[in-house]
Every structure is written in structure tokens, then in C-alpha cells.
Amino acid sequence: MKRALLALWLAACATPAFAQEKTFDLKISHWVPASHPLQKSLEDWGAAVEKASGGTIKYHVYPAQQLGKAFDHYDMARDGIADVTYVNPGYQPGRFPIIGAGELPFLMSDAKGGSMGLDAWYRKYAGKEMKDVKFCLAFIHAPSSFHSRTKKIVVPDDIKGMKIRPADATIANFVTLLGGTNVQSSAPEVRDVIERGVADAVTFPWGSLVLFGIDKVTKFQMDAPLYVTTFVLVMNKDKYNAMSDRQKKAVDDNCNTEAAGRIGEPWGKFEDAGLGKVKAEAGQEVYSLTPEQTVLWKKAAEPLVKTWADNVRKTSADPDAALSELRASLAKYNALTP
């Protein structure tokens, strides 16, 4: 009997700590279609967390605005409507000024390296700028440009008088600077606003142009690495704080710069592949910029740096140092535009 009791006691002592842990089921929310490469990336992210947690953190991915509108995803994580959300900080102009550096034109050249460079740089600032949530990681899509229904956009002056749906706050400022009018809409609404003539053109990446059917309502497609959009994954703080140390580590080990690259790379490849698809479509005019035209665009974009810097100073951060650090981080990951 004593031996049996001793054996039971030893077995209890040998039971893994995670057997005593609470099980969590993470609601991961995004606002693009389930056919978008982000769906699989988030499923892979959830699976990696589940494995690292010994199966005590489960997950379910909710695509296509099932839990809330695209514009609301930061607040959804803050308020616990979802546990992990996909956020475009540029959807809320002025709220997240520091990360807006990643939106500056002609800055990044590659989705994977750009994602890693952006993420490694932004970690210094995320705790303050996104203090309502647990910051997980930052990433970008492939460099992209203008797609128009009404006319070919070649030089900055062509924007004057046009109605443009911008990808983010910085591009919105750019459109205003060039004499255009901004039309606000989330990505899933873009085709409709162009088809109805509410907008004349959009800034959008190539693969998503096809995925959202925007290629069916645009004809003039600029092939130039004008801009990228910054994105983040953020997590509800209360959910994270309720986890054990081991579970937190499972999350943290998948909220890092390497993980940012794992999300950015397949999305970048998806967007790049879209260029060939659009070129193969009948009736499309896909065109590149000449070196002289590119110089005009870069010159026109220079005031955006000052606007970004002025907004960053309001946060007590040093914009000159921040932009220098970002450029160095992008160079480290071979993603800085020459």
C-alpha cells in the first residue's frame, strides 16, 4: 500500500505544469477574405502558439470582418471583442503617428525584409504608441502604387482634381498635397466606390487588386514602388495577463521580428504575382515610370516627411532619430529603397 501511494505521489509530481494551466481559445480577427494569404499566415501563427503552449492555447481565425469593421480592429483588441487583431494603423489618421514613418513613399523595397526591418525598429516605440494593447508584431505588403479608372497617372500633377481612395494616412496627405480629394473606405469596399464613380483611383497592391476584383473596374495601372502600408498584430492585454508564464512565453516566441518576416514574405509573393495576372488581362494598360518621372514623384513626396516629423514631435519622440533608425533597420534587412 505504501509503495502504491508513493508511486501515485511521484506520478502527481511528474505531471507537467501545463496540465494545471487554464486553457485559452483565442479569437483572431481580420478583415480580408479567407482566400487572402493572411488567413493562412494567421492560422499558422495560431498553430505555432498552440504547439508552443502544449495545446493549452487554442485559436480560431475570423476573416472578412466577421467580428467587426476593418477600421475598428485596434479597439476590438483593446476591448476584448477579439483577442488578436490585424490592424492598419493608417486607417485612423493621427492616432499612431510614429509607425506612420513606414508609409513614407519610396522607402521600402521588399515585403519580407521590410516587415522585419519595420518590426525590429517599431518595438522601441510600440509600448507607448499602442499602450492599450499588447503589441505582437508589425509587417507590410509588397510595394505598390496607383490604379485608375479614369486616366493614366504619370506625374504628380495628374492627381489634381481626382478622387482617390488612399491606402493610409500618409497617402491621404499626399493626395491632398497634390490637389486631389480623398475618399475613405476600407479595402473590402474599394471596388464598389470605384465602380459607382465615388472614387476615380486607388492605391492598392497587385495581388489584392485581383482578389478584391478592383482590376475589373480600373484600367490604368502604375507599376512603381511608390508606397507600402504598415500593419500590426495586437493582442488584448487582459487575455495575455491571465496566462501563465509558460503560456505568455508561447505567445512572445511568436511575437517577434522573425515571425513578422514569416507573415510578410508569403503576402509579398502573393502581391508580386498579381502584377503578371493584371498584365495578362485584356484592356489593361500597365506602365512603368521613367527615371525623370520618378524624380518628380520623389520631389513631390518630400513635404510628407516634414508633416510626419511634426506629428511625431507631439508625442515627445525625436523624428530625426526615429527615421534614421528605421532606415538603418531596413538596410540591415536589405529592404531600403536606393
C-alpha positions as CSV (number, residue, x, y, z in Angstrom):
1,M,0.0,0.0,0.0
2,K,2.8,2.4,0.9
3,R,4.6,1.6,-2.4
4,A,1.3,2.3,-4.3
5,L,0.8,5.6,-2.5
6,L,4.4,6.6,-3.2
7,A,4.0,5.8,-6.8
8,L,0.9,7.9,-7.1
9,W,2.6,10.8,-5.3
10,L,5.6,10.6,-7.7
11,A,3.3,10.5,-10.7
12,A,1.5,13.6,-9.5
13,C,4.8,15.4,-9.0
14,A,5.9,14.4,-12.5
15,T,2.6,15.7,-14.1
16,P,3.6,18.6,-16.5
17,A,2.8,22.1,-15.2
18,F,0.6,22.8,-18.2
19,A,-1.9,20.2,-17.0
20,Q,-2.8,22.6,-14.3
21,E,-3.0,25.6,-16.6
22,K,-6.2,27.2,-17.8
23,T,-7.0,26.6,-21.5
24,F,-7.5,29.7,-23.7
25,D,-9.3,29.9,-27.0
26,L,-8.0,32.9,-28.9
27,K,-10.3,34.7,-31.3
28,I,-8.1,36.0,-34.1
29,S,-9.8,38.6,-36.3
30,H,-9.0,40.1,-39.6
31,W,-10.9,41.9,-42.3
32,V,-9.7,40.5,-45.7
33,P,-11.3,37.5,-47.4
34,A,-10.5,34.0,-46.2
35,S,-8.8,33.4,-49.6
36,H,-6.2,36.1,-48.8
37,P,-2.8,34.8,-47.8
38,L,-3.1,36.5,-44.5
39,Q,-5.7,33.8,-43.5
40,K,-3.2,31.0,-43.7
41,S,-0.5,33.1,-42.1
42,L,-2.7,33.7,-39.1
43,E,-3.7,30.1,-39.0
44,D,0.0,29.2,-39.0
45,W,0.6,31.8,-36.3
46,G,-2.1,30.3,-34.1
47,A,-0.9,26.8,-34.7
48,A,2.6,27.8,-33.6
49,V,1.3,29.3,-30.4
50,E,-0.8,26.3,-29.7
51,K,2.1,23.9,-30.2
52,A,4.4,26.0,-28.0
53,S,1.8,26.2,-25.3
54,G,1.5,22.4,-25.1
55,G,-2.0,22.7,-26.5
56,T,-3.3,24.9,-23.8
57,I,-3.8,27.9,-26.1
58,K,-6.3,27.1,-28.9
59,Y,-7.3,29.5,-31.6
60,H,-9.9,30.3,-34.3
61,V,-9.4,32.8,-37.1
62,Y,-12.4,35.0,-38.1
63,P,-11.9,36.6,-41.6
64,A,-13.8,39.1,-43.6
65,Q,-15.0,41.5,-40.8
66,Q,-17.0,38.8,-39.1
67,L,-16.3,40.3,-35.7
68,G,-16.2,43.9,-36.7
69,K,-15.3,46.5,-39.3
70,A,-11.7,47.0,-40.5
71,F,-11.5,50.5,-39.0
72,D,-12.3,49.1,-35.5
73,H,-9.8,46.3,-35.1
74,Y,-7.4,48.1,-32.8
75,D,-10.3,48.9,-30.4
76,M,-11.6,45.4,-30.8
77,A,-8.4,44.0,-29.3
78,R,-8.3,46.7,-26.6
79,D,-11.9,46.0,-25.6
80,G,-11.7,42.2,-25.8
81,I,-14.2,41.8,-28.7
82,A,-11.4,39.8,-30.3
83,D,-8.2,38.5,-28.6
84,V,-5.8,39.1,-31.5
85,T,-6.5,41.5,-34.4
86,Y,-5.0,42.7,-37.7
87,V,-4.7,46.4,-37.7
88,N,-4.0,49.1,-40.4
89,P,-2.8,52.0,-38.2
90,G,-3.2,54.3,-41.1
91,Y,-6.9,53.8,-41.1
92,Q,-7.0,56.2,-38.1
93,P,-5.1,59.3,-39.1
94,G,-3.2,61.0,-36.3
95,R,-3.7,58.2,-33.8
96,F,-0.4,56.3,-34.4
97,P,2.0,58.9,-35.8
98,I,5.3,57.2,-35.2
99,I,4.6,54.0,-37.2
100,G,3.5,56.2,-40.0
101,A,7.2,56.5,-41.0
102,G,6.7,53.2,-42.7
103,E,4.2,54.7,-45.0
104,L,6.5,57.3,-46.4
105,P,6.9,57.0,-50.2
106,F,9.9,55.3,-51.8
107,L,11.2,53.9,-48.5
108,M,10.8,50.1,-48.6
109,S,11.7,47.7,-51.4
110,D,10.7,44.2,-50.2
111,A,7.9,42.7,-48.2
112,K,9.8,40.2,-46.1
113,G,12.8,42.4,-45.3
114,G,10.6,45.4,-44.9
115,S,8.4,43.6,-42.4
116,M,11.4,42.5,-40.4
117,G,13.0,46.0,-40.6
118,L,9.8,47.7,-39.6
119,D,9.1,45.3,-36.7
120,A,12.6,45.5,-35.3
121,W,12.5,49.3,-35.4
122,Y,9.0,49.8,-34.0
123,R,9.4,47.7,-30.9
124,K,11.1,50.7,-29.3
125,Y,8.0,52.8,-29.7
126,A,5.1,50.3,-29.7
127,G,4.8,50.2,-25.9
128,K,3.9,53.9,-25.8
129,E,2.1,54.4,-29.0
130,M,-0.1,51.3,-28.7
131,K,-0.2,51.1,-24.9
132,D,-3.8,49.9,-24.8
133,V,-2.9,46.5,-26.2
134,K,-0.1,44.0,-26.2
135,F,1.9,44.7,-29.4
136,C,2.7,41.4,-31.1
137,L,4.4,42.3,-34.4
138,A,4.5,44.7,-37.4
139,F,4.6,43.9,-41.1
140,I,4.0,45.3,-44.6
141,H,2.8,44.2,-48.0
142,A,4.8,44.5,-51.2
143,P,5.5,48.0,-52.6
144,S,2.5,49.3,-54.6
145,S,1.1,52.3,-56.5
146,F,-1.9,53.9,-58.2
147,H,-4.7,52.2,-60.1
148,S,-7.1,54.4,-62.0
149,R,-10.5,54.1,-63.7
150,T,-10.5,57.4,-65.5
151,K,-7.0,58.3,-66.7
152,K,-3.3,57.4,-66.8
153,I,-1.4,58.8,-63.8
154,V,2.1,59.5,-64.8
155,V,3.3,62.7,-63.0
156,P,2.2,64.2,-59.6
157,D,0.2,66.9,-61.4
158,D,-2.1,64.2,-62.8
159,I,-3.6,63.8,-59.3
160,K,-5.1,67.3,-59.3
161,G,-8.9,67.1,-59.3
162,M,-9.0,63.4,-58.9
163,K,-10.9,61.5,-56.3
164,I,-8.6,58.9,-54.7
165,R,-9.1,56.2,-52.2
166,P,-5.8,56.2,-50.2
167,A,-4.2,53.2,-48.6
168,D,-3.3,55.0,-45.4
169,A,-3.0,58.4,-43.7
170,T,0.3,59.3,-45.4
171,I,-1.0,58.6,-48.9
172,A,-4.1,60.6,-48.0
173,N,-1.9,63.6,-47.1
174,F,-0.1,63.1,-50.4
175,V,-3.3,63.2,-52.4
176,T,-4.4,66.4,-50.6
177,L,-0.9,67.9,-51.2
178,L,-1.2,67.2,-55.0
179,G,-4.7,68.7,-55.3
180,G,-6.8,65.6,-55.2
181,T,-9.7,64.6,-52.9
182,N,-9.6,61.6,-50.6
183,V,-12.4,59.0,-50.5
184,Q,-12.3,57.0,-47.3
185,S,-13.2,53.3,-47.5
186,S,-11.8,50.0,-46.1
187,A,-10.3,47.6,-48.5
188,P,-13.4,45.4,-48.9
189,E,-15.4,48.5,-50.1
190,V,-12.9,49.8,-52.7
191,R,-14.4,48.0,-55.8
192,D,-17.8,49.4,-55.0
193,V,-16.7,53.1,-54.5
194,I,-14.7,53.0,-57.8
195,E,-17.5,51.2,-59.8
196,R,-20.0,53.8,-58.6
197,G,-17.7,56.7,-59.5
198,V,-17.3,57.8,-55.9
199,A,-13.5,57.4,-56.4
200,D,-11.5,57.6,-59.6
201,A,-8.5,55.7,-58.5
202,V,-6.9,53.8,-55.6
203,T,-3.5,52.9,-54.1
204,F,-3.5,49.1,-53.8
205,P,-1.1,46.2,-54.1
206,W,-1.3,43.9,-57.2
207,G,-2.4,40.6,-55.8
208,S,-5.1,42.2,-53.7
209,L,-6.2,44.2,-56.7
210,V,-7.2,41.0,-58.4
211,L,-8.5,39.3,-55.2
212,F,-10.9,42.2,-54.4
213,G,-12.0,42.5,-58.1
214,I,-10.7,46.0,-58.4
215,D,-8.9,45.1,-61.6
216,K,-12.4,44.8,-63.1
217,V,-13.1,48.5,-62.5
218,T,-9.7,50.0,-63.2
219,K,-7.8,50.3,-66.5
220,F,-4.6,52.3,-65.9
221,Q,-2.1,50.6,-63.6
222,M,1.1,52.3,-62.5
223,D,3.9,49.8,-61.9
224,A,6.1,51.7,-59.4
225,P,7.2,51.0,-55.8
226,L,5.5,54.2,-54.6
227,Y,4.5,53.1,-51.1
228,V,3.8,50.3,-48.6
229,T,1.2,50.1,-45.9
230,T,2.1,49.2,-42.4
231,F,0.1,46.6,-40.4
232,V,0.3,45.2,-36.9
233,L,-1.0,42.3,-34.9
234,V,-2.1,43.3,-31.4
235,M,-3.5,41.3,-28.5
236,N,-5.9,42.0,-25.7
237,K,-3.9,42.8,-22.6
238,D,-6.3,41.2,-20.1
239,K,-6.2,37.9,-22.0
240,Y,-2.4,37.9,-22.2
241,N,-2.0,38.8,-18.5
242,A,-4.3,36.0,-17.4
243,M,-2.0,33.4,-18.9
244,S,0.7,31.5,-17.1
245,D,4.4,32.4,-17.6
246,R,4.8,29.4,-19.9
247,Q,1.8,30.4,-22.0
248,K,3.0,34.0,-22.2
249,K,6.3,32.7,-23.5
250,A,4.5,30.7,-26.2
251,V,2.9,33.9,-27.3
252,D,6.1,36.0,-27.0
253,D,8.1,33.5,-29.0
254,N,5.7,34.1,-31.9
255,C,5.5,37.9,-31.4
256,N,8.9,38.8,-32.7
257,T,10.8,40.0,-35.8
258,E,11.3,36.6,-37.2
259,A,7.5,36.0,-37.1
260,A,6.9,39.3,-38.8
261,G,9.0,38.1,-41.7
262,R,7.0,34.9,-41.8
263,I,3.9,36.9,-42.3
264,G,5.3,39.5,-44.7
265,E,7.1,37.0,-47.1
266,P,4.1,35.0,-48.4
267,W,1.9,38.1,-48.6
268,G,4.6,39.8,-50.6
269,K,4.9,36.9,-53.0
270,F,1.1,36.9,-53.4
271,E,1.1,40.6,-54.3
272,D,4.0,40.4,-56.7
273,A,2.3,37.6,-58.5
274,G,-0.7,39.8,-59.1
275,L,1.3,42.0,-61.5
276,G,1.6,39.3,-64.1
277,K,-2.1,38.5,-63.8
278,V,-3.1,42.1,-64.4
279,K,-0.7,42.4,-67.4
280,A,-2.4,39.3,-68.9
281,E,-5.8,40.8,-68.8
282,A,-7.3,42.3,-71.9
283,G,-7.8,46.1,-71.9
284,Q,-5.3,46.8,-69.1
285,E,-2.6,49.5,-69.5
286,V,0.2,48.6,-67.1
287,Y,3.0,51.1,-67.3
288,S,6.3,52.0,-65.6
289,L,7.7,55.4,-64.7
290,T,10.7,56.9,-66.4
291,P,13.7,57.9,-64.2
292,E,12.7,61.5,-64.8
293,Q,9.1,60.9,-63.7
294,T,10.3,59.0,-60.6
295,V,12.4,62.0,-59.6
296,L,9.2,64.2,-59.9
297,W,7.3,61.9,-57.6
298,K,10.1,61.7,-55.0
299,K,10.4,65.5,-55.0
300,A,6.6,65.9,-54.6
301,A,6.7,63.5,-51.6
302,E,9.4,65.4,-49.7
303,P,6.9,67.5,-47.7
304,L,5.3,64.3,-46.3
305,V,8.5,63.8,-44.2
306,K,8.1,67.2,-42.5
307,T,4.4,66.5,-41.9
308,W,5.2,63.2,-40.3
309,A,8.0,64.7,-38.2
310,D,5.7,67.5,-36.9
311,N,3.2,64.9,-35.8
312,V,5.8,62.8,-34.1
313,R,7.2,65.7,-32.1
314,K,3.8,66.0,-30.5
315,T,4.5,62.6,-28.9
316,S,7.8,63.8,-27.5
317,A,9.7,61.4,-29.7
318,D,12.6,62.6,-31.9
319,P,11.6,62.2,-35.5
320,D,15.1,62.7,-37.0
321,A,16.4,59.9,-34.8
322,A,13.4,57.7,-35.4
323,L,13.6,57.9,-39.2
324,S,17.4,57.4,-39.2
325,E,16.9,54.3,-37.0
326,L,14.2,53.0,-39.4
327,R,16.4,53.5,-42.4
328,A,19.2,51.6,-40.7
329,S,16.9,48.8,-39.7
330,L,15.6,48.4,-43.3
331,A,19.1,48.5,-44.6
332,K,20.0,45.7,-42.2
333,Y,17.3,43.5,-43.7
334,N,18.1,44.5,-47.3
335,A,14.8,46.3,-47.8
336,L,15.8,50.0,-48.1
337,T,14.9,51.6,-51.4
338,P,18.0,53.0,-53.1
